[in-house]
Amino acid sequence: MNESRDVDSGIGPRPTTPGALHAWLSEYLDLRVPTRPLLDGHDAPFDYLCHAFFDTSRPVGGEGGAGLSTPSDAVVWANRGGGKTFLGAVATLLDLVFKPTIEVRILAGSLDQARRMHAHLRTLFEGSELFREVEGRITEKRLRLRNGSNVELLAQSQTSVRGTRVQKLRCDEVELFDPDVWEAAQLTTMSKQCGDVWVPGTIECLSTMHMPYGLMYRLVREAGEGARRLFKWGVVDVLGPCGPAHECETCTLKDDCGGRAKRRDAEGETPGHLPVLDAVRLKSRVGEGTWQAEMLCTRPRRDDCVLPEFDRDRHVIDAGPAAGDQRWIGGMDFGIRAPTVILWASVDGAGVVRVFGERVVAGEIVTRHAEAIVSGGSGPLSPLPVPEWIGVDPAGRQRSEQTGVSAVEVLRKAGLVVRDRRMGLNAGLSLIRARLRPASGPPTLLVHSSCERLIESLQRYRYPPDQPESLTPLKDGSDHAVDALRYMIQNLDAGYTTRHGRYV
């Protein structure tokens, strides 16, 4: 890039350094964006703008070069009111002005959300000298500049997305995307030489995180694995000036901010856009779960979760089985097209259950599952002891139309003891909740970190969000591992007697 080359005499040279970009935003748009986060592990909003503008993953050596430096695709995980949509509009303006002929598309969870970014973009152009760069009229869905660059809104549909070939796709509130539309959107970008700037085909995602193991959760996890560049900030990072009227010791944001906003002001750094008083009022209106998820960006909301008592930090362990006189038990949920889930767990002298193994396999006959139980599974801690009994779904007593033998009979023929006590869904879930969060004392149900499917299911298992009165959880795939755990716990805790030589 050549900083001395003017895109237009009224616009000035294209910034080539973060400092020059920050100065340009201040001079031409009257914007001052925070350049340093207040919380450890977070990013400043300006970091995202730098990534989006400087295209840090352009091919080494220019067009056609081999290899990438850092991921060009980006994920912005920020709080509600954190400026995601506005900054997406600023990034789009910078692309349009300084990268001639670039094509940008805005795709949001709804067309109304996409219009909000477009409205910000329109205001930025109309309120500055940049408006004279606009070609023709700014419509409700499209804006074009005299240098050939353009931006357009896309509807949340596969028809709108498929066939699109652009350099930048900005996705706002991706948590609300239809999964099929998101999948189709992955094939929309194409790199291009825009003036003397090589622009790699890039997808940017901006959102809060609402659901455990939802789309945004997956994108953040993939970013942690290096697939995308993650930018994260919360309400503290975008707090405005903290004047003398806000006493740290009495402020309701004390535990969140810890006086950082006041220290930033004293050091003369650029503040955020959210007034401190507004943040205080917002916190007073919501519960802790909503504040943590949507404002501090520490974890997804769990309002609709069936087992909100489960906490990774509290219930997941890394230590393996201990030697001693532990009993071993199991749980099993049968499936054919859906996966069959088998769990191995120990029970110590104090009654604490520790799940150490899981097997999640679809499309296999019960005989194979029985062999896996007897052999101790194939997980990181295998082989595990053969359980003294397996808790299963009572429906497993039904005989197969093909073989004339029930799943329970197959397990018993393999030498396994089977318990299939009947109990209502909610009664069984109550027993799990009681172990996860007892009325007194520590949890009595723990899960080893290697049991990834069970951990995911315990966090993801939820009620229909659009049916607040429903007590029937969604059958979205997360129910299978929880059901296996439920059959195990209800056969352990609900008491068991024998009649005619078998458990009843």
Buried (B, 14 or more C-beta within 10 A) or exposed (E): BEEEEEBEEEBBBBBEEBEBBBEBBEEBBEBBBBBBBBBEEBBBBBBBBBBBBBBBBBBEEEEEEEEEEEBBBBBBBBBEBBBBBBBBBBBBBBBBBBBBBBBBBBBBBBBEBBBBBBBBBBEBBEEBEBEEBBEEEBEEBEBBBEBBBBBBBBBBBBEBBEEBEBBBBBBBBBBBBBEEBBEBBEEBBEBBBBBEBBBBBBBBBBBBBBBBBBBBBEBBEBBEEEEBBBBBBBBBBBBBEBEEEBEBEEBEBEEBBBBBBBBBBEEEEBBBBBBBEBBEEBBEEEEEBBBBBBBBBEBBBBBBBBBBBBBEEEBBEEEEBEEEEBBBBBBBBBBEEBBBBBBBBBBBEEEBBBBBBBBBBEEBBBBEBBEBBBEBBEBEBBEBBBBEBBBBBEEBEEEEEEEEEBBBBBBBEBEBBBBBBEBEBEEBBBBBBBBBBEEEEEBBBBBBEBBBBBBBBBBBBBBEEEEEEEEEBBEEBBBBBBBBBBBBBBBBBBEEEEEEEEBE
